[in-house]
């Protein structure tokens, strides 16, 4: 009896990129590390209080994330550019916390889209679908083991800045585009696709 049945759709970008995904479960970054072996992530400051995760995020060069201040946003943009130049893959969950459900996505924060545009980064949308939702926000851990869970990782077509019309290379347009792509894929997967 396996707790999770994984399905992988599409192919992760194998070069430096920003992978942008929804964030339904606690396992998301761990699972995406398999597809992006040179990945780092943004992390919340309180992660440094966790004895298991603190050393990892510091040793791997992960970027301390979004407290909402102008200084933090600028630092994230600059550090993202530096990590991309090193050939790393940034895995980012721009909702800032776990998703509300398996198919609904919270509004995206803008900072990583500034970084993508300023650094002309390849952006790969990734849809993570869980049925039923497990290890979600405020969800009891015991629900995880009640049934077999299906987790689909759908690597969607990468977005190249040079392919976007000049007037669509804005933070709002890029954020809306990625959000819509992920949202449509989650709806397709929910419908049995």
N, C-alpha and C positions, 0 to 999 in steps of 0.2 A: 504494500500500500504506500503510494507516494503522496505526499502532501501537496505538491505542486506539479502540474504538467506544463512544461514550458513550450512555447512555440516562438520561433524566430522568423520574422518576415523581412525581406529586403536585406541590404548589406550596409554595415557601418562604413563610414569614410575611414580610410586607413592613413590619411595624412593629418596634419594640423587642422583643427576645426573647432567650432563651438557646437556641441550637441545640445539641443534644447528639447527638454522632455517635460511632460506632465509628471506629477509626483504622488501616485496613489498609495504607495506602501513604504515601509521602512527598508525594504530590500532593493529599492530602485537603483541606487548608485552601485551597490555591490554587483547586481546583475549587469548593469551597463559597463562595468569595468571589463567584463569578458569581451565585449565588442570593441571597446576602446582601451587597448592595453597600455597606452601611454597617457592615460587620463588623470586629470586632477579635477577638483570640484571647488565650488564656493562653500564655505561653511559658516555657521552662526558662531558668534563669540562664545556662547555657552558651551560649545563643543569642547573648548579647552578645559572645562571642568570635568569632563568624562575621562577617566584614567585609561580607558581602552582606545578611544578615538583621538585624544589629544596628541599623542606621539605620532600617530599616523598622519594627521593633517599637517603637522609641522615638518616632519621628515620628507614628505612627498612634495612639498611646495604648493599645497592647496592654498587658495586665496581666502583670507578672512572676509566674510561677506557683509551683506546689506543691513546696516543699521539705519539706513535712510538719510544719513548726513551727506552733505555735499562732498566733504573730504573723503568719506568712505567710497562714495560713487566714483570719484576721480581716481582713487587708489585702485579700485577694481578694474577700471578701464585701462589704466597704465600697466598693472600687473598682468592682466589678460593679454595685452599686446606682447609683453615680454615672454610669457609662457608660450604663446603661439609661435613667436620667432624661434623658440627652443624646439619647436616641432611637437609640442604637447597638444593633447586633445582636452578641451574644457567641457565637462559635463555639468550642465546648469539646469536647475529647476526654478524658472523665473516666477513661479507662484509664491515663492518665499517660504512655503510650508506645504504640508501634504494636501492633496486635492480633496475637495468636499465629498466626492464619490468616485466610482469607477469610470464614469463618463462625463462628469462636469469638471470644468477647469476654473480655477480662480483667475482673476485678472493678472496679467503678467506685469512684472516690474520692468522698468525701461533700461536699467543700467547696462545689462549685457548686450542689448541691441545697440547702444552707443558704442560699446567695445567692438562689436561685429562690424559696424559701419566704418569706424575710425581706422580699424586694422584690416579692412577689406577681407574679413575672414569668411571662410566657407562655413555656412550654417546648415546643420542637418537636423530637421525636426524628427523627433522620436515619440511615437505614441506607445504608452504602456497601459495595457488593458488587463484588468483582473476580474475574474468571475468565479465565485463571488468575491467582492472586495475583501481583502485580508490585510492585517497589520496596517489598517488605515488610521486616520486621525481619530483619536479618542475611542478607538475600537479595542475591546478586550482581547488580550493575547490568546485566550482559550478558544475564541471563535476560529482561529487559524486552523485548528486541528479537527474541526467538526466534519469537514467534507474535503474531497479533493478540490484543489483550487487550480484554475487555469490562468496562466500569466502569458500574455502575448507581448512580445517586444517587436514593434514594427518600425524598422529603420526606413524613413521616407526619403524621397529624392532630395539631395543636397541643393542648397540655394547658393549660387555664386553671385557676388555683388555686381560683377561686370555684366551679368545677364539681366539685371533689373533695370528698367527704364530709369534714367537719371532722376526724374521727378518722383520716383518711388523708393529712392534710397534714403528714406527718412526713418527715424526711430519708430514712429507711430505706424507707418506702413509696413515695415519689416515685422514688428511685433504682431500686428493684425494678421499678416500673411501666415506667420508661423503658427499663431493661435488657431486660425481657421483650418490649416492643414491638419494639425493634431486633432482638433475637435471633430472634423469630418471623418478622420480615420477611426476615432473612438466610436462614433455612431455606426460606421460600417461594421466594425468588429462586434459591437453590441447586437447588431442585426444578424449575426451569424457569419459574417464575411471573413 
